[in-house]
Amino acid sequence: MSKRVMSESNIWLTGASSGIGEALVHELASHGHKLVISGRRQQPLEKLAMNWPAQIHTAVADTTNPEELSALAGSLRQFGDLDMVILNAGTCEYLDVAEYDSSVIEANLTTNLLGTARCLDVALPALRATRAQGKPASVVIVSSSAWWFPFSRAEGYGASKAALTYFAQSLRADLAAEGIEVVVVSPGFVKTPLTDKNDFPMPFMVSAKEAASRIHQGLARGKREIAFPRRFTWTLKALGCLPQGLIDRMAASMARKTDNNL
């Protein structure tokens, strides 16, 4: 068992109001951990806190807003030294190339990459203070397996998650000397309010509850890379090993047809 998620660890969780984040609140709080949960909406955060009033502190903040993040810095020590931050807040917006609009790319990058990076402005000082006392400290970044294959319409989402994973792995190298671990979570399709909007097949989909359980188990086992479900992630990795010309043809064959390319 890894020391990462010891009994009564103090954890900051972003994107806690729905989807994987909400499921992680239930998973982690039910195992005795104390949580500072943040999101853009107060009401769902308060509803979650009602289940574990002694274990949960709510802090409304948009991860893309530096001022709001700075304002919650003090909350990260609500339960004592911060042991872990789980940066889960994200978005998914698809691009219809027939009506190309770079703002879709910007929206994905701003939330998924820059929002995550900005959270570390306030999280790293707290984690460094924990490490200074000889205690373990971890950064967990929720990315995606989507960027392993060039899916149609995912130019913005896939690019943001590819950048996010690179960011996390580089951060892992730089923080190794300080003893702060960096974990990358790469889920496949998870049933959430975001995926409920999708109008295409989503193979091997898992529930948010199952995703939260897989993440918790991976953290407890000391994994630095947590990817699930296996059948989906292994398939994507295998496809990524094919010759580029074949990958291009497969991706093009799956692209949604429009009047411009009929």
C-alpha positions in Angstrom: 0.0 0.0 0.0 1.4 3.4 -1.0 1.7 6.1 1.6 0.0 8.5 -0.9 -3.5 7.8 0.4 -2.9 7.1 4.0 -5.8 7.1 6.4 -7.2 10.7 6.8 -5.1 12.2 4.0 -5.9 15.9 3.3 -6.7 16.3 -0.4 -7.7 19.2 -2.6 -10.0 18.1 -5.4 -11.0 20.4 -8.3 -14.0 19.8 -10.6 -15.8 18.2 -7.7 -19.4 19.2 -8.5 -20.1 16.5 -11.1 -18.9 13.5 -13.1 -15.6 11.9 -12.0 -15.0 14.6 -9.4 -18.3 14.0 -7.7 -17.7 10.3 -7.7 -14.2 10.8 -6.2 -15.7 12.8 -3.4 -17.8 9.8 -2.4 -15.0 7.4 -2.9 -12.3 9.3 -0.9 -14.6 10.6 1.9 -16.0 7.1 2.5 -12.4 5.9 3.1 -11.8 8.5 5.7 -10.0 11.2 3.8 -10.6 14.9 4.4 -11.3 17.0 1.3 -11.2 20.6 0.2 -13.5 20.4 -2.8 -13.8 23.2 -5.4 -15.9 23.9 -8.4 -17.7 26.8 -10.1 -21.1 26.2 -8.4 -21.7 26.4 -4.7 -24.9 24.4 -4.5 -23.7 21.0 -5.6 -20.5 21.4 -3.5 -22.6 22.1 -0.4 -24.9 19.1 -1.2 -21.8 16.9 -1.2 -20.5 18.4 2.0 -23.7 17.6 3.8 -22.8 13.9 3.6 -19.5 14.3 5.4 -19.7 17.7 7.3 -16.6 16.9 9.4 -14.5 15.8 6.4 -15.4 18.3 3.6 -14.7 22.0 3.1 -16.1 23.7 0.1 -14.4 26.4 -1.9 -16.0 27.9 -5.0 -13.4 28.8 -7.6 -13.0 28.7 -11.4 -9.7 27.1 -12.2 -9.3 29.5 -15.2 -9.5 32.5 -12.8 -6.2 33.3 -11.0 -7.9 35.7 -8.6 -10.4 33.1 -7.4 -7.7 30.5 -7.1 -5.5 32.8 -5.0 -8.5 33.5 -2.7 -8.9 29.8 -1.8 -5.1 29.3 -1.0 -5.8 29.5 2.7 -8.5 26.8 2.4 -6.0 24.2 1.3 -4.8 23.9 4.9 -8.3 23.6 6.3 -7.5 20.2 7.7 -3.8 20.7 8.3 -0.9 20.0 5.9 -2.0 19.3 2.3 -1.0 15.8 1.2 -2.4 15.6 -2.3 -4.0 17.7 -5.0 -6.2 16.0 -7.6 -6.6 18.4 -10.6 -9.7 17.0 -12.2 -11.5 20.1 -13.6 -11.9 20.0 -17.3 -14.1 20.5 -20.4 -14.7 18.9 -23.8 -15.7 20.9 -26.8 -15.7 19.4 -30.3 -14.8 21.2 -33.5 -16.9 21.0 -36.7 -14.3 21.6 -39.3 -16.8 22.8 -41.9 -17.4 25.8 -39.5 -13.9 26.0 -38.2 -13.5 28.3 -35.2 -10.3 28.5 -33.3 -12.1 29.6 -30.1 -13.1 26.0 -29.7 -9.4 25.1 -29.5 -8.8 28.0 -27.0 -11.7 26.9 -24.8 -10.2 23.4 -24.4 -6.7 24.6 -23.8 -7.7 27.3 -21.3 -9.6 25.0 -19.1 -7.8 21.7 -19.5 -4.2 22.9 -19.6 -4.0 26.5 -18.3 -6.6 25.9 -15.6 -4.6 22.9 -14.3 -1.3 24.8 -14.5 -2.8 27.8 -12.5 -4.0 25.5 -9.7 -0.4 24.7 -9.0 0.4 28.3 -8.3 -1.5 27.8 -5.0 -1.0 24.0 -4.6 2.7 23.7 -4.9 3.6 26.0 -1.9 1.3 24.0 0.3 2.7 20.6 -1.0 6.3 21.9 -0.5 5.5 22.8 3.1 4.2 19.3 3.6 7.4 17.8 2.1 9.5 20.0 4.4 8.1 18.1 7.3 9.2 14.8 5.7 5.7 13.8 4.7 4.6 12.5 1.2 3.0 14.9 -1.2 1.5 14.2 -4.6 0.0 16.0 -7.6 -2.6 14.0 -9.5 -3.5 15.3 -12.9 -6.6 13.9 -14.7 -5.9 13.8 -18.4 -7.4 11.4 -21.0 -6.5 8.6 -23.3 -8.2 10.4 -26.2 -5.0 12.0 -27.5 -3.4 8.6 -28.2 -5.4 8.4 -31.5 -6.4 11.4 -33.8 -10.1 11.3 -33.4 -12.3 13.3 -35.7 -13.6 16.6 -34.2 -11.2 16.3 -31.2 -8.6 18.8 -32.4 -9.1 21.0 -29.4 -9.9 18.4 -26.8 -7.2 15.9 -27.9 -4.6 18.6 -28.2 -5.3 20.0 -24.8 -5.0 16.6 -23.2 -1.8 15.8 -25.1 -0.3 19.0 -23.8 -1.6 18.3 -20.3 0.0 14.9 -20.2 3.3 16.3 -21.5 3.1 19.0 -18.9 2.5 16.5 -16.1 5.3 14.2 -17.1 7.8 17.1 -17.4 6.6 18.4 -14.0 7.2 14.9 -12.7 10.9 15.1 -13.8 11.3 18.6 -12.2 9.7 17.8 -8.9 11.4 14.4 -8.4 14.3 16.0 -6.6 11.8 17.6 -4.1 10.1 14.2 -3.5 6.7 15.4 -4.8 5.1 12.7 -6.9 3.2 13.4 -10.1 0.5 11.0 -11.2 -1.2 11.0 -14.6 -4.7 9.6 -14.9 -5.8 8.7 -18.5 -9.4 7.5 -18.5 -11.3 6.2 -21.6 -15.0 7.0 -21.9 -16.7 7.7 -18.5 -20.4 8.3 -18.2 -20.6 11.9 -17.0 -22.7 15.0 -17.9 -20.0 15.8 -20.5 -20.1 12.4 -22.3 -23.9 12.5 -22.1 -23.7 15.1 -24.8 -21.8 12.9 -27.2 -23.7 11.7 -30.3 -21.3 8.9 -31.3 -20.5 5.3 -30.0 -18.4 5.2 -26.9 -16.9 1.7 -26.5 -16.1 0.2 -23.1 -17.7 3.1 -21.2 -17.4 2.9 -17.4 -19.5 4.6 -14.7 -18.1 7.6 -12.8 -18.2 5.5 -9.7 -16.1 2.8 -11.3 -13.6 5.5 -12.6 -13.3 6.9 -9.1 -12.6 3.4 -7.7 -9.9 2.7 -10.4 -8.2 6.0 -9.6 -8.3 5.4 -5.8 -6.9 1.9 -6.3 -4.1 3.1 -8.6 -3.1 5.8 -6.1 -3.1 3.2 -3.3 -0.9 0.9 -5.3 1.7 3.7 -5.9 1.1 3.9 -9.7 2.4 7.0 -11.5 0.3 6.2 -14.6 -3.4 5.2 -14.2 -5.2 4.3 -17.4 -8.5 2.5 -17.7 -10.5 0.6 -18.9 -7.7 -1.7 -20.1 -9.3 -3.0 -23.2 -9.9 0.5 -24.6 -6.6 2.0 -23.5 -4.6 -1.0 -24.8 -6.4 -0.8 -28.1 -5.6 2.9 -28.5 -2.0 2.3 -27.7 -1.8 -0.5 -30.2 -3.3 1.6 -32.9 -0.8 4.3 -32.1 2.0 1.9 -33.0 0.7 1.4 -36.6 2.4 3.2 -39.5 1.3 6.8 -39.7 -0.2 6.4 -43.2 -2.5 3.7 -41.9 -3.4 5.7 -38.8 -4.3 8.6 -41.1 -6.5 6.5 -43.3 -8.3 4.9 -40.3 -8.9 8.3 -38.7 -10.2 9.8 -42.0 -12.5 6.8 -42.5 -14.1 7.5 -39.1 -14.5 11.3 -39.6 -18.1 12.6 -39.8 -19.0 13.4 -43.4 -20.2 16.9 -44.3 -21.5 18.6 -47.3 -18.1 19.9 -48.0 -16.4 16.5 -48.4 -19.2 14.4 -49.9 
